[in-house]
Amino acid sequence: MNDMRILERDVETNEVKIAAKNVQVFYGDNHAIKDVNVDIEDKTVTAFIGPSGCGKSTFLRCINRMNDTIDVCRVQGDILIDGEDIYDPKVDPVQLRAKVGMVFQKPNPFPKSIYDNVAYGPRIHGLSKNKGDLDDIVEKSLRRAAIWDEVKDRLNAPGTGLSGGQQQRLCIARAVATEPEVLLMDEPCSALDPIATAQVEELIDELRTNYSVVIVTHSMQQAARVSQKTAFFHLGNLVEYGETGQIFTNPVDPRTESYITGRIG
């Protein structure tokens, strides 16, 4: 009986996928992120919540070095994925971004066919040996993004011709086509209608069986629906991090409670 209880506990506790230690981010003289320490688990949806401008998207973009593209931005501290420092000079940011997929706020399909949108990453990273391989990757990715049945008869049509919700699922298919291990989503539903939002939320729940998913959301209801862990950011600080249910029903920090009850934000 004791063995069974231990086994159940082990199943619930996923391994740490991303470990951030003393992370600071500066935009010029502006100290945007201050001393963030957090362990993000594998096979889990982690939501970053907090008021606009609190640093949640800035921190998200540290996880795939997207901030490297901003001249005035400096990142200090350590971010490890599977124990490896992603800011080590030996790490190629292009290869890192194949491992850490990203989906943005506004659906941004390439001005190419549906097929070529998904095939783009596998082609540039050399993940397919021939057309048959590529066809398999495209189908598998579109199935993972729960859009295959809607587009399988028009793979050569432009991705930009899809509805907003379909475009966002196409972007998710494009992100998973390089077989990433982490999927970052920066307010992926904010440009979508309620039906498309529900479809993407359902998809996020399915994706966590294969990935560590980190989602920035301005919607506390969405965080409560899709995530197992929640991090609350305020004025560049990670104020509180824990099980989503606990953060929403019994937060430790009064700032978290003020945000959740609508007194700040």
N, C-alpha and C positions, 0 to 999 in steps of 0.2 A: 504493500500500500504506500509506504514511504517513497519507494522508487518511482511510483506512478506520479506522486505529487511533484517530485523533483523534475521529472520529465516534462510535466505540464508547465512548470515554471520556465524551463529552458526554452520551450517552444515559444513562449510569449516574449522572451527577451532576445531581440535580434542583435546581431553583431554591430559594432560601430563601423559605419562606412566612411563618414567624414568627421574629422576632428579638427576643430578650430581652437587655437590657443593664443590668447592675448592679441587678437586681431584689431588693428587700428587702420582706419582709412582717412586720408587727407585729400581734399581737393584744394590745392594751393594752401592757404592758411586755415581753411575751414576743416575742423576735426569732425568728420562726418560719422565715423564709427569709432567707438571707444571701448577698448578692452573686452572684446567679445570672446567668450569661451563657451563652446557648445559641442556636444557629441551627437551627431545625427545618425540614426540607425539605418541599417539596410532593410529592404523589403517593408518599408514604412512610408506613410505620407506624413511629412512634417510641414505644418503651416507656419508662415511668418505673418504675424498681424501687428497692427499699430497704426497710429495716425499718419497722414500723408507727410512725407519728408522726414520720417523717423529713422531711415537707414535700412529698411528691410530689403528694398530692391538693390541698394548699393552692396549690401552684404551678400545677397544672392549672386550678384555678378562677380564677386570675388572667387566663387567656387569654380568658375570655369575661366577665370582670368580675363573676363570681358572688360574689366576696368583698365587693362593694359592698353586699350585703344584710346584712352583719354589721357592726353599729354600731362595735364596738371594733377593727375591722380597718383597717389603713393599708397601702397599697401604694406603694412608692417605686421609682424607676427607670423604664425605658422598655420597653414591649412594642409592637413594630411588626408589623402584618400587611400584607403587600405594601407595606412602607415607610411605612404610616400609623400614627401613634401612637394606639392604641385608648383611651388614658387622656386624650386631648385633651378639654377641656370641650365641644367641639362635637360629639363622638361620642355618639350616642344608644345607651345600653346595650341597649335593646330591639332596635334594628336590628342592632347588633353580634351579638346572640345568634341572629338569623336567619342570619347569615353563619357563625357558629361554633356548630354544633349540639352538644348534650351528651346523653350516655346515662349513666344513673346505675347504681350498684351493684345496687340492687333494682329490678326492673321496676316502673314506675309509670304504667301506662296511666290515662288519664282515665276517670272513670265515665260513659263515652259509648260509642256504637257504634264498631266497628272503623273504619268509614268516617270518622266524625267525629273520631276520634283523629288520623287522618292529615290530614284536611281543616282542622283547627283553625288551624295555623300559616299555611298559604296564605290562609285567609280573613282572619285579622287583619292580614296584611301585604299584602293586596290583590293577590295573585299570580294570581288567576283572574278572568276577565271574566264567566264564566257557568258553569252547572252542568256543561256538557260539558267545559270547561277543567278544572274541579275533579275531575271523574271521571278525566280523563287523568292529572292529578297524583297522585291517590290510587293508581291502578293502577301507574303508573311507580314510585312510592315503595315500594309493597308488593313489586313485582318486584325492586327494588334490594335490599330487605331479605330477599329469598329466602323470602317467606311468602305471596305472591299465590295460588299453587295451593292452599294449605291454607285460605285464608279467602275466596276469591272468591265462594263461594256463600252466605256468611253475613256480608256486610259490615254488615248492620244489627244483628247480635248484639253484645252488650257485649264490649268489649276485655278486661274483667276476667275473662271466662269462659274465656279461653285458658289453655293450660299456661304454666308459668314461662318456658320457652325461647321459646315463641311470643310471649308478652307482651314479652320483651326484644327480639325481632325487630320487633314492632309499634312499640316505642319507637324503634328505629333507623329504621324507616320514617317515623315522625313527625319525627325529627330531620332526615332528608334531604329532607323534603317542601318545606322553604323554600329549597331549592337552596343549602345552605351550601357553603363552600369548605374549612372545617376541621371535623373531627368529633372531639370530645373524649369519651373513654370512661373512667369512673372505676370500675375493677374490674367490668366489665360481666358477668363470668361467675361471680362469687363466690357468687351465690345459685342457680346452675344445676347440674343433674346433668351427668355426663360427656358424654352424647349431645348435650344441648342446647349444652354448652360447645363441643363439636367443630363444631356447626353455626354457632355465632356466630363462632368462630375462622376458619372457612372464609369466612364472609361478610366479616370484617374484611380478609382477604387480597384479596377482590374489590373492596372499597370503595376501596382505595388507588389504583385506576386513575383515580378521579374526585376524591379528596379527600386532604388531608393529615390523617392519622389519628394522634391521640396517645392512648395507652392507659396508664392506671395499672394495674399488676397486682402482686399479692403473690406470683404464681406465676412463678418464674424459667423453668420449662419453657414456660409460655405465652409469655413474652417471647421466648424462643429460637425458638418456633414461628412467631409472627406478625409479629415486627418486623424491620426492616432496620437501625434505629438504636436504641441503648439509652442511657439516662441513669441513672446510679446516684446516689441521694440518700442522705445520712447526716447526721443532726443538723442539718437545715436547709441543708446545703451540697450543691451539685452537685459530687460528687467526681470523676466521670469520665463522658465522653460520647463515643460513637464507634460504629463498625460493630458490630452485635450479635455477630457471630461473634468479633470481636477482644475485645470486653468479656468474653465468657464463656470464651474459651480462653486469652487472653493479656493480662489486665488490667494496666494500668500502675501503678495505685495499690494498695498493700497492703490498704487498707480494702475495696476492691472484691473483691479475691481472698478476703479473710476472709468477706465476705458470701456470695459465690458458693459457697465450700466449706463454708458452714454454721457458721463459727466466730463470726460475729456475726449478730444479727437476732433 
